[in-house]
């Protein structure tokens, strides 16, 4: 497929891919975490108390030993299911995560090993996507290279994609799942005429089931995948492809759109009557698709609990500061222009969110957005006008997927917001934009204009790479985690701290082994048994030495006296009374406040309510 003259273009692609890998690797263990990120490791370490069973003693009856053994097997299974049980995340990625975090690690090691699956899956997508794009284009090597170059550059240097490739969440798996869906659909359309082969339907069911275990939003795409494939095969029995009428730009320019549309509808109506399915063939195909669907449902049955919970809560945790990304489906709003404005402007936000290469150059970023939107439109038109039937059905898949997404938004099952939940759309946007770039390259112009056009296409790639690397140092510095174990130990030693309280789902200190050995640490999330007696002493008089001087620490907001109320007495399962906290709090004075305030949110924009890169420390001493 490739010759020596292709060496330099392939070198450019490899350079872009490995630059993206380096950008991710340098952030892997020091990008600041949010609660969901650390929550994965926290619940693998502490969730379900999976090792709290007693070992059998010598002389016990055999049935007791068997019961203990079954309990250990149950706990072992719970070990691998603890993340999806606590969080609304597809579980496939976390089987590997659980294995990587089975050993005790310090804080930085926990971040590294917990995020490693996301990193590897994100990097895998960078290699697979350009290979798919080479097969997607059937033109010259130059066209293949431009398609792969644009696709690889966009998906590699998208900051939104980078951020969630270095978080212990499954959104990098979501991007990879989208790429694999495109590959799977392309393969099914390529083999469409061989639909009688049972292996095609079985393979499709198994792969879609695996992807559903990898990322829940794959479920939203299933109707579009099967409907596109079904129509593609059905088309072989409706009419000869050469006889199929197509919209003509000349007709549209003459203002005969309505007439053309009626002609198409009438044609397909009579074609369906004239070229009906061979009943045996139609029944055979339907049964094969049905069997594949049953196999798929069997394979995703273990997800039933998570899917029920997902349908109950939806994905509306990121609706914006004023719910501007949550669709208002009241009758009054539907009667106005609200739906058009909502979907148009929010689409622009979602589109741009996936294409942020830097925040340091807003004017250049706006230019990128306009160019890529034009490429996106041109890419849609290119697929529609393509002589390759598979590409036209790809466009049909995107249309079906868009309709599904719009319906979910209207019924408030998901928010249409520029957040990590829309990251799964990145490969779809990228493919259409890359196709638009190739379509632009194909325009027939004079030699001078052709040279200018080609220069513009490659200069745009150079501009993207340049803007990314010129701002990479600033962005990576803004995202450095301020929770550094040796720095915190130094602060606590210098202020003669006796104990530390973690608030507002702050879990960083729970993984700092050296700090925990030197200072008793209480966290509102979970307290090891060794601290149960320590908690009971809180309300005793006189105060133990642990309470003579302590630090309150949070990564979300400045701790207040009301934060004391968030502690639970885990030793007896009862909450310490409010009166106890308020009374004892009056006995303390604020000695020092050490705060690191950041404007950097987890998402690569400031349009939603997400955790920021804060670190708040307040030190109190007994009066």
Protein Blocks (a to p, Z undefined) as FASTA:
>chain_A
ZZfklmmmmmmmmmmmmmmmmmmmmmmmmcccdfklmmmmmmmmmgoplmlcccddehia
fklmmmmmmmmmmmmmmmmmmmmmmpccdfklmmmmmmmmmpccdfklmmmmmmmmmmmm
mmmmmmmmmmmmmmmpccdfklmmmmmmmmmmmmmmmmklmmmmmccbfklmmmmmmmmm
mmmmmmmmmmmmmmmpmklmmmmmmmmmmmmmmomklmmmmmmmmmmmmmmmmmmmmpcf
klpccddfklmmnopmmmmmmmmmmmmmmmmmmmgcdfklmmmmmmmmmmmmmmmmmmmm
mmmmmmmmmmmnopmlbnojnopmbccfbfklmmmmmlmmmmmmmmmmmmmmmmccbfkl
mmlmmmmmmmmmmmmmmmmmmmmmpmblklmmmmmmmmmmmmmmmmmmmnopaccddbfk
lmmmmmmmmmmmmmmmmmmmmpccdfklmmmmmmmmmmmmmmmmmmmmmmmmmmmmmmpc
fbdfklmmmmmmmnopabdcdeehiaklmmmmklmmmpccddfkbccfklmmmmmmmmpc
cddfklmpccdddfkbccdfklmmmpccfknopacdfklmmmmmmmpccfbdcddddfbd
fblcfkbccddddddddddddZZ
